[in-house]
Amino acid sequence: MIRPHDALPYRHVLTLPAMGSAVRIARETTEQVPAEWGVGPQEPCTGPALLILSELVANSVRHAAVLSPNVTVVYAGGPDAFAFGVHDRHPYRPALCTPAVAGSGRGLATVVELTLELGGSAVVRGDADEGGKSIWITLPLQRTGAPRDR
């Protein structure tokens, strides 16, 4: 099965120890990688993408570090979309819900709300061995033209 991010031609993978500094490093990388692909800070999804990614990496560090010593961010991009997946090896798969149905944790609800407001999608994908998961965010780009070659 081809997933939407599989069709995107640009890729970058970042693996970090599951500790507090991972959020800052992942955020800085999220500023750099799309820029290398020709997506500038004026793109409407850029600011929200930083917030969404920060929340997802912080959640992995906060909730999964006991079973997952690393957190991995996979970036994918193309002329019309920017996607990223945050992966850890904790088996729990959180439900992605909107603020109206969120429980005590509002972070994932905010992630989903921002993603949907931008016309994007959010999915949780489990590892084949059921030992971990990735949360994938795909955001449409509103710019014209293709990313410049690396």
N, CA, C and O atoms as a DFTB+ gen file, in Angstrom:
600 C
 N C O
     1  1       0.846      -1.181       0.000
     2  2       0.000       0.000       0.000
     3  2       0.892       1.244       0.000
     4  3       1.827       1.334       0.795
     5  1       0.611       2.195      -0.878
     6  2       1.354       3.450      -0.921
     7  2       0.662       4.443      -0.001
     8  3      -0.539       4.689      -0.114
     9  1       1.430       4.998       0.894
    10  2       0.908       6.018       1.799
    11  2       1.212       7.374       1.191
    12  3       2.154       7.491       0.407
    13  1       0.436       8.415       1.529
    14  2       0.636       9.729       0.909
    15  2       2.074      10.229       1.009
    16  3       2.590      10.792       0.044
    17  1       2.732      10.038       2.148
    18  2       4.094      10.549       2.293
    19  2       5.104       9.741       1.490
    20  3       6.204      10.225       1.224
    21  1       4.745       8.494       1.091
    22  2       5.644       7.681       0.274
    23  2       5.834       8.288      -1.112
    24  3       6.874       8.070      -1.735
    25  1       4.872       9.030      -1.602
    26  2       4.935       9.610      -2.935
    27  2       5.709      10.927      -2.966
    28  3       5.950      11.467      -4.046
    29  1       6.095      11.447      -1.826
    30  2       6.808      12.719      -1.776
    31  2       8.298      12.474      -2.019
    32  3       8.892      11.622      -1.358
    33  1       8.914      13.206      -2.957
    34  2      10.272      12.881      -3.390
    35  2      11.405      13.276      -2.439
    36  3      12.497      12.713      -2.528
    37  1      11.177      14.209      -1.551
    38  2      12.245      14.669      -0.672
    39  2      12.110      14.010       0.696
    40  3      11.001      13.836       1.202
    41  1      13.258      13.640       1.298
    42  2      13.255      12.960       2.591
    43  2      14.411      13.454       3.463
    44  3      15.474      13.831       2.969
    45  1      14.167      13.439       4.761
    46  2      15.203      13.701       5.761
    47  2      14.800      12.946       7.014
    48  3      13.630      12.959       7.396
    49  1      15.762      12.282       7.664
    50  2      15.484      11.514       8.879
    51  2      16.368      12.046       9.996
    52  3      17.567      12.252       9.810
    53  1      15.767      12.263      11.151
    54  2      16.462      12.767      12.332
    55  2      16.135      11.848      13.496
    56  3      14.964      11.687      13.839
    57  1      17.153      11.236      14.117
    58  2      16.955      10.396      15.298
    59  2      17.695      11.033      16.458
    60  3      18.873      11.375      16.356
    61  1      16.973      11.187      17.572
    62  2      17.512      11.872      18.752
    63  2      17.251      11.067      20.013
    64  3      16.302      10.285      20.065
    65  1      18.095      11.253      21.042
    66  2      17.774      10.645      22.337
    67  2      16.468      11.240      22.863
    68  3      16.208      12.430      22.682
    69  1      15.661      10.428      23.502
    70  2      14.367      10.891      24.038
    71  2      14.602      11.678      25.326
    72  3      14.379      11.182      26.430
    73  1      15.055      12.908      25.152
    74  2      15.280      13.815      26.280
    75  2      14.836      15.211      25.875
    76  3      14.576      15.468      24.699
    77  1      14.749      16.095      26.828
    78  2      14.199      17.427      26.595
    79  2      14.806      18.179      25.423
    80  3      14.090      18.881      24.710
    81  1      16.108      18.051      25.209
    82  2      16.752      18.782      24.114
    83  2      16.267      18.315      22.742
    84  3      16.469      19.016      21.751
    85  1      15.635      17.149      22.668
    86  2      15.127      16.642      21.383
    87  2      14.104      17.599      20.784
    88  3      14.034      17.748      19.564
    89  1      13.312      18.247      21.632
    90  2      12.280      19.158      21.130
    91  2      12.933      20.340      20.409
    92  3      12.525      20.703      19.306
    93  1      13.938      20.930      21.033
    94  2      14.617      22.080      20.427
    95  2      15.312      21.686      19.125
    96  3      15.200      22.395      18.125
    97  1      16.021      20.570      19.130
    98  2      16.756      20.140      17.944
    99  2      15.793      19.794      16.808
   100  3      16.034      20.161      15.658
   101  1      14.714      19.096      17.123
   102  2      13.727      18.757      16.094
   103  2      13.078      20.017      15.530
   104  3      12.824      20.107      14.329
   105  1      12.814      20.978      16.393
   106  2      12.209      22.233      15.936
   107  2      13.157      22.989      15.007
   108  3      12.737      23.498      13.967
   109  1      14.433      23.061      15.381
   110  2      15.418      23.741      14.534
   111  2      15.544      23.024      13.185
   112  3      15.661      23.667      12.142
   113  1      15.520      21.713      13.214
   114  2      15.607      20.944      11.969
   115  2      14.374      21.189      11.117
   116  3      14.469      21.243       9.891
   117  1      13.220      21.337      11.751
   118  2      11.973      21.592      11.021
   119  2      11.992      22.968      10.379
   120  3      11.285      23.192       9.396
   121  1      12.765      23.875      10.897
   122  2      12.924      25.181      10.247
   123  2      13.863      25.067       9.038
   124  3      13.660      25.741       8.029
   125  1      14.878      24.224       9.141
   126  2      15.904      24.133       8.105
   127  2      15.503      23.260       6.917
   128  3      15.698      23.644       5.764
   129  1      14.941      22.078       7.206
   130  2      14.684      21.111       6.130
   131  2      13.740      21.658       5.057
   132  3      14.085      21.597       3.877
   133  1      12.567      22.187       5.409
   134  2      11.697      22.712       4.343
   135  2      12.354      23.858       3.572
   136  3      12.144      23.997       2.367
   137  1      13.144      24.674       4.263
   138  2      13.828      25.776       3.575
   139  2      14.783      25.231       2.512
   140  3      14.905      25.815       1.435
   141  1      15.464      24.116       2.806
   142  2      16.344      23.490       1.815
   143  2      15.557      22.976       0.615
   144  3      16.103      22.851      -0.481
   145  1      14.285      22.680       0.818
   146  2      13.427      22.178      -0.258
   147  2      12.684      23.321      -0.953
   148  3      11.850      23.072      -1.824
   149  1      12.974      24.564      -0.581
   150  2      12.355      25.703      -1.230
   151  2      11.080      26.198      -0.567
   152  3      10.372      27.025      -1.141
   153  1      10.774      25.710       0.629
   154  2       9.583      26.157       1.365
   155  2      10.039      27.214       2.363
   156  3      10.757      26.908       3.315
   157  1       9.627      28.439       2.146
   158  2      10.078      29.539       2.982
   159  2       9.203      29.785       4.194
   160  3       8.143      29.175       4.334
   161  1       9.642      30.675       5.069
   162  2       8.894      30.977       6.295
   163  2       7.554      31.668       6.030
   164  3       6.699      31.713       6.914
   165  1       7.363      32.204       4.822
   166  2       6.092      32.850       4.485
   167  2       4.988      31.835       4.193
   168  3       3.815      32.206       4.147
   169  1       5.339      30.558       3.995
   170  2       4.342      29.512       3.747
   171  2       3.413      29.409       4.965
   172  3       3.894      29.293       6.093
   173  1       2.093      29.452       4.754
   174  2       1.154      29.445       5.884
   175  2       1.285      28.265       6.840
   176  3       0.925      28.397       8.010
   177  1       1.785      27.123       6.390
   178  2       1.877      25.967       7.288
   179  2       3.155      25.958       8.122
   180  3       3.281      25.134       9.028
   181  1       4.105      26.847       7.843
   182  2       5.408      26.787       8.502
   183  2       5.310      26.975      10.023
   184  3       5.814      26.143      10.777
   185  1       4.680      28.035      10.470
   186  2       4.552      28.271      11.912
   187  2       3.784      27.172      12.622
   188  3       4.270      26.638      13.619
   189  1       2.597      26.816      12.138
   190  2       1.856      25.723      12.769
   191  2       2.620      24.397      12.745
   192  3       2.524      23.620      13.695
   193  1       3.375      24.127      11.683
   194  2       4.145      22.881      11.623
   195  2       5.152      22.821      12.764
   196  3       5.369      21.757      13.345
   197  1       5.763      23.948      13.087
   198  2       6.718      23.987      14.200
   199  2       6.032      23.665      15.530
   200  3       6.568      22.915      16.345
   201  1       4.866      24.228      15.737
   202  2       4.109      23.964      16.965
   203  2       3.672      22.499      17.032
   204  3       3.813      21.850      18.069
   205  1       3.149      21.991      15.938
   206  2       2.675      20.603      15.888
   207  2       3.835      19.642      16.161
   208  3       3.716      18.738      16.988
   209  1       4.942      19.838      15.470
   210  2       6.089      18.961      15.662
   211  2       6.608      19.032      17.095
   212  3       6.927      18.004      17.693
   213  1       6.692      20.222      17.639
   214  2       7.168      20.380      19.014
   215  2       6.297      19.600      19.990
   216  3       6.810      18.945      20.897
   217  1       5.001      19.668      19.810
   218  2       4.070      18.944      20.679
   219  2       4.249      17.435      20.545
   220  3       4.264      16.723      21.549
   221  1       4.383      16.946      19.322
   222  2       4.531      15.503      19.118
   223  2       5.846      14.970      19.694
   224  3       5.866      13.912      20.323
   225  1       6.935      15.697      19.481
   226  2       8.222      15.256      20.029
   227  2       8.195      15.335      21.557
   228  3       8.686      14.428      22.229
   229  1       7.629      16.407      22.109
   230  2       7.517      16.524      23.565
   231  2       6.701      15.365      24.147
   232  3       7.049      14.828      25.198
   233  1       5.628      14.983      23.471
   234  2       4.823      13.849      23.938
   235  2       5.632      12.560      23.943
   236  3       5.543      11.777      24.889
   237  1       6.422      12.331      22.891
   238  2       7.254      11.126      22.856
   239  2       8.263      11.132      23.987
   240  3       8.471      10.110      24.642
   241  1       8.889      12.269      24.221
   242  2       9.869      12.368      25.308
   243  2       9.180      12.160      26.652
   244  3       9.687      11.428      27.502
   245  1       8.049      12.788      26.847
   246  2       7.338      12.737      28.129
   247  2       6.729      11.366      28.415
   248  3       6.810      10.880      29.544
   249  1       6.127      10.742      27.417
   250  2       5.344       9.542      27.666
   251  2       5.980       8.236      27.198
   252  3       5.597       7.167      27.672
   253  1       6.933       8.296      26.288
   254  2       7.448       7.059      25.703
   255  2       8.903       6.755      26.054
   256  3       9.374       5.651      25.780
   257  1       9.624       7.694      26.649
   258  2      11.062       7.523      26.865
   259  2      11.398       6.286      27.688
   260  3      12.465       5.698      27.514
   261  1      10.506       5.891      28.574
   262  2      10.787       4.725      29.410
   263  2      10.951       3.455      28.569
   264  3      11.712       2.564      28.946
   265  1      10.259       3.361      27.457
   266  2      10.361       2.197      26.567
   267  2      11.058       2.512      25.251
   268  3      11.379       1.603      24.485
   269  1      11.289       3.772      24.990
   270  2      11.863       4.189      23.713
   271  2      12.980       5.196      23.969
   272  3      12.709       6.378      24.177
   273  1      14.229       4.742      23.955
   274  2      15.329       5.662      24.254
   275  2      15.559       6.713      23.166
   276  3      16.261       7.699      23.390
   277  1      14.971       6.500      21.999
   278  2      15.128       7.453      20.896
   279  2      13.772       7.865      20.352
   280  3      12.783       7.141      20.471
   281  1      13.752       9.039      19.759
   282  2      12.596       9.515      18.996
   283  2      13.130       9.868      17.602
   284  3      14.179      10.497      17.465
   285  1      12.395       9.457      16.590
   286  2      12.818       9.704      15.216
   287  2      11.772      10.557      14.511
   288  3      10.570      10.313      14.618
   289  1      12.254      11.557      13.790
   290  2      11.373      12.389      12.973
   291  2      11.758      12.136      11.517
   292  3      12.920      12.274      11.135
   293  1      10.768      11.767      10.717
   294  2      10.966      11.576       9.283
   295  2      10.231      12.713       8.585
   296  3       9.033      12.911       8.787
   297  1      10.954      13.446       7.775
   298  2      10.381      14.548       7.004
   299  2      10.236      14.102       5.559
   300  3      11.104      13.399       5.041
   301  1       9.162      14.496       4.906
   302  2       8.953      14.216       3.489
   303  2       8.342      15.453       2.855
   304  3       7.522      16.131       3.474
   305  1       8.731      15.745       1.643
   306  2       8.207      16.937       0.988
   307  2       8.140      16.776      -0.515
   308  3       8.795      15.918      -1.108
   309  1       7.340      17.617      -1.100
   310  2       7.176      17.664      -2.545
   311  2       6.616      19.014      -2.921
   312  3       6.538      19.907      -2.078
   313  1       6.224      19.183      -4.175
   314  2       5.754      20.485      -4.628
   315  2       4.462      20.948      -3.968
   316  3       4.207      22.150      -3.893
   317  1       3.639      20.013      -3.486
   318  2       2.331      20.383      -2.951
   319  2       2.114      20.051      -1.485
   320  3       1.068      20.389      -0.931
   321  1       3.086      19.389      -0.836
   322  2       2.853      18.953       0.546
   323  2       4.153      18.854       1.323
   324  3       5.227      18.618       0.770
   325  1       4.014      19.042       2.620
   326  2       5.090      18.844       3.588
   327  2       4.532      17.899       4.637
   328  3       3.463      18.146       5.195
   329  1       5.253      16.819       4.906
   330  2       4.787      15.833       5.882
   331  2       5.911      15.508       6.853
   332  3       7.092      15.623       6.525
   333  1       5.522      15.103       8.044
   334  2       6.510      14.614       8.999
   335  2       5.845      13.592       9.904
   336  3       4.664      13.689      10.237
   337  1       6.641      12.616      10.285
   338  2       6.179      11.582      11.194
   339  2       7.095      11.538      12.394
   340  3       8.317      11.577      12.252
   341  1       6.510      11.458      13.577
   342  2       7.276      11.337      14.811
   343  2       7.090       9.907      15.306
   344  3       5.969       9.466      15.558
   345  1       8.197       9.194      15.440
   346  2       8.168       7.782      15.778
   347  2       8.855       7.509      17.116
   348  3       9.914       8.063      17.410
   349  1       8.235       6.650      17.915
   350  2       8.876       6.117      19.110
   351  2       8.515       4.646      19.232
   352  3       7.643       4.152      18.517
   353  1       9.180       3.955      20.128
   354  2       8.979       2.515      20.275
   355  2       8.095       2.157      21.468
   356  3       8.174       1.038      21.976
   357  1       7.267       3.077      21.918
   358  2       6.269       2.751      22.935
   359  2       5.036       2.217      22.204
   360  3       4.601       2.818      21.222
   361  1       4.465       1.099      22.664
   362  2       3.360       0.493      21.914
   363  2       2.026       1.229      21.987
   364  3       1.155       0.991      21.150
   365  1       1.842       2.114      22.963
   366  2       0.564       2.811      23.094
   367  2       0.316       3.699      21.880
   368  3       1.178       4.478      21.473
   369  1      -0.876       3.565      21.312
   370  2      -1.289       4.389      20.167
   371  2      -2.384       5.348      20.631
   372  3      -3.516       4.924      20.865
   373  1      -2.064       6.621      20.763
   374  2      -3.084       7.573      21.227
   375  2      -4.147       7.816      20.157
   376  3      -3.884       7.736      18.957
   377  1      -5.335       8.110      20.626
   378  2      -6.414       8.484      19.708
   379  2      -6.207       9.945      19.320
   380  3      -5.913      10.789      20.166
   381  1      -6.360      10.223      18.061
   382  2      -6.283      11.601      17.596
   383  2      -7.704      12.139      17.581
   384  3      -8.554      11.665      16.827
   385  1      -7.948      13.134      18.419
   386  2      -9.304      13.661      18.544
   387  2      -9.280      15.184      18.517
   388  3      -8.227      15.812      18.630
   389  1     -10.449      15.750      18.366
   390  2     -10.585      17.200      18.352
   391  2     -10.797      17.697      19.779
   392  3     -11.111      16.899      20.661
   393  1     -10.632      18.996      20.027
   394  2     -10.796      19.523      21.380
   395  2     -12.155      19.196      22.004
   396  3     -12.252      19.049      23.222
   397  1     -13.202      19.080      21.185
   398  2     -14.538      18.810      21.721
   399  2     -14.623      17.457      22.420
   400  3     -15.444      17.273      23.319
   401  1     -13.774      16.505      22.011
   402  2     -13.824      15.175      22.622
   403  2     -12.556      14.832      23.383
   404  3     -12.408      13.701      23.848
   405  1     -11.642      15.775      23.521
   406  2     -10.384      15.513      24.219
   407  2     -10.617      15.371      25.715
   408  3     -11.501      16.004      26.291
   409  1      -9.813      14.537      26.317
   410  2      -9.854      14.373      27.773
   411  2      -8.950      15.401      28.418
   412  3      -8.949      16.571      28.035
   413  1      -8.180      14.960      29.400
   414  2      -7.325      15.887      30.132
   415  2      -6.162      16.398      29.297
   416  3      -5.748      17.546      29.460
   417  1      -5.625      15.566      28.402
   418  2      -4.519      15.993      27.564
   419  2      -5.029      16.735      26.348
   420  3      -5.738      16.156      25.525
   421  1      -4.686      17.994      26.221
   422  2      -5.193      18.813      25.114
   423  2      -4.180      18.928      23.972
   424  3      -4.513      19.442      22.904
   425  1      -2.943      18.455      24.185
   426  2      -1.905      18.624      23.184
   427  2      -2.227      17.982      21.853
   428  3      -2.114      18.631      20.813
   429  1      -2.629      16.712      21.861
   430  2      -2.960      16.045      20.606
   431  2      -4.210      16.638      19.975
   432  3      -4.330      16.676      18.751
   433  1      -5.130      17.095      20.792
   434  2      -6.326      17.750      20.253
   435  2      -5.932      19.033      19.519
   436  3      -6.485      19.340      18.463
   437  1      -4.991      19.771      20.070
   438  2      -4.503      20.982      19.417
   439  2      -3.787      20.634      18.118
   440  3      -3.943      21.330      17.114
   441  1      -3.008      19.566      18.134
   442  2      -2.320      19.103      16.921
   443  2      -3.338      18.817      15.820
   444  3      -3.184      19.274      14.687
   445  1      -4.374      18.060      16.162
   446  2      -5.391      17.703      15.171
   447  2      -6.126      18.949      14.683
   448  3      -6.353      19.105      13.483
   449  1      -6.495      19.826      15.599
   450  2      -7.224      21.040      15.220
   451  2      -6.399      21.902      14.260
   452  3      -6.913      22.348      13.235
   453  1      -5.131      22.137      14.583
   454  2      -4.274      22.938      13.700
   455  2      -4.113      22.273      12.341
   456  3      -4.179      22.933      11.304
   457  1      -3.902      20.967      12.356
   458  2      -3.717      20.228      11.107
   459  2      -4.944      20.344      10.215
   460  3      -4.827      20.616       9.020
   461  1      -6.115      20.138      10.794
   462  2      -7.345      20.202      10.005
   463  2      -7.632      21.618       9.511
   464  3      -8.117      21.797       8.393
   465  1      -7.335      22.632      10.341
   466  2      -7.534      24.016       9.920
   467  2      -6.691      24.365       8.699
   468  3      -7.074      25.212       7.891
   469  1      -5.540      23.706       8.571
   470  2      -4.649      23.949       7.433
   471  2      -4.999      23.073       6.229
   472  3      -4.344      23.154       5.190
   473  1      -6.027      22.241       6.368
   474  2      -6.419      21.346       5.281
   475  2      -5.574      20.096       5.204
   476  3      -5.537      19.431       4.169
   477  1      -4.892      19.769       6.296
   478  2      -4.011      18.613       6.326
   479  2      -4.659      17.387       6.929
   480  3      -5.866      17.356       7.171
   481  1      -3.835      16.374       7.169
   482  2      -4.315      15.131       7.767
   483  2      -3.350      14.670       8.853
   484  3      -2.160      14.984       8.825
   485  1      -3.890      13.919       9.808
   486  2      -3.111      13.348      10.907
   487  2      -3.527      11.894      11.075
   488  3      -4.716      11.583      11.143
   489  1      -2.534      11.003      11.141
   490  2      -2.821       9.585      11.335
   491  2      -1.790       8.979      12.269
   492  3      -0.651       9.439      12.353
   493  1      -2.219       7.929      12.972
   494  2      -1.317       7.138      13.806
   495  2      -1.107       5.821      13.078
   496  3      -2.067       5.160      12.683
   497  1       0.144       5.446      12.902
   498  2       0.472       4.178      12.249
   499  2       1.318       3.348      13.195
   500  3       2.359       3.800      13.671
   501  1       0.866       2.130      13.465
   502  2       1.622       1.233      14.320
   503  2       2.735       0.541      13.556
   504  3       2.642       0.340      12.345
   505  1       3.785       0.181      14.275
   506  2       4.862      -0.601      13.682
   507  2       4.345      -2.005      13.373
   508  3       3.394      -2.474      13.999
   509  1       4.962      -2.659      12.425
   510  2       4.544      -4.005      12.031
   511  2       4.601      -4.980      13.203
   512  3       3.789      -5.901      13.285
   513  1       5.562      -4.780      14.112
   514  2       5.688      -5.690      15.254
   515  2       4.873      -5.242      16.470
   516  3       4.969      -5.836      17.545
   517  1       4.067      -4.185      16.289
   518  2       3.215      -3.633      17.355
   519  2       4.026      -3.040      18.516
   520  3       3.464      -2.764      19.576
   521  1       5.324      -2.842      18.334
   522  2       6.168      -2.338      19.402
   523  2       6.368      -0.843      19.406
   524  3       7.114      -0.332      20.241
   525  1       5.739      -0.134      18.518
   526  2       5.896       1.313      18.457
   527  2       4.902       1.899      17.491
   528  3       4.063       1.195      16.929
   529  1       5.008       3.212      17.303
   530  2       4.085       3.882      16.378
   531  2       4.693       5.179      15.877
   532  3       5.662       5.699      16.430
   533  1       4.088       5.683      14.811
   534  2       4.417       6.989      14.253
   535  2       3.131       7.788      14.152
   536  3       2.074       7.248      13.826
   537  1       3.230       9.056      14.430
   538  2       2.127       9.968      14.172
   539  2       2.562      10.822      12.996
   540  3       3.542      11.563      13.072
   541  1       1.808      10.703      11.899
   542  2       2.132      11.401      10.653
   543  2       1.203      12.587      10.449
   544  3      -0.016      12.482      10.585
   545  1       1.805      13.701      10.124
   546  2       1.092      14.932       9.788
   547  2       1.439      15.284       8.347
   548  3       2.615      15.332       7.986
   549  1       0.442      15.526       7.534
   550  2       0.651      15.968       6.164
   551  2      -0.060      17.298       5.986
   552  3      -1.256      17.417       6.251
   553  1       0.685      18.292       5.536
   554  2       0.148      19.640       5.360
   555  2       0.282      20.063       3.905
   556  3       1.339      19.874       3.304
   557  1      -0.769      20.632       3.333
   558  2      -0.667      21.109       1.954
   559  2       0.143      22.402       1.893
   560  3       0.118      23.214       2.819
   561  1       0.852      22.573       0.796
   562  2       1.581      23.806       0.553
   563  2       0.772      24.668      -0.395
   564  3       0.145      24.155      -1.322
   565  1       0.780      25.969      -0.172
   566  2       0.007      26.876      -1.022
   567  2       0.885      27.601      -2.030
   568  3       0.391      28.411      -2.814
   569  1       2.154      27.323      -2.016
   570  2       3.068      28.006      -2.935
   571  2       2.980      27.400      -4.326
   572  3       2.369      26.349      -4.521
   573  1       3.591      28.066      -5.279
   574  2       3.645      27.524      -6.643
   575  2       5.097      27.203      -6.955
   576  3       6.008      27.770      -6.351
   577  1       5.310      26.308      -7.884
   578  2       6.653      25.908      -8.275
   579  2       7.120      24.712      -7.476
   580  3       6.568      24.411      -6.418
   581  1       8.125      24.034      -7.974
   582  2       8.670      22.837      -7.330
   583  2       9.790      23.210      -6.380
   584  3      10.419      24.256      -6.547
   585  1      10.052      22.369      -5.382
   586  2      11.194      22.614      -4.510
   587  2      12.475      22.601      -5.324
   588  3      12.604      21.874      -6.309
   589  1      13.413      23.419      -4.889
   590  2      14.675      23.413      -5.635
   591  2      15.450      22.159      -5.293
   592  3      15.315      21.609      -4.201
   593  1      16.272      21.708      -6.245
   594  2      17.048      20.485      -6.038
   595  2      18.098      20.725      -4.987
   596  3      18.640      21.820      -4.838
   597  1      18.366      19.641      -4.253
   598  2      19.377      19.721      -3.189
   599  2      20.743      19.465      -3.747
   600  3      21.727      19.489      -3.008
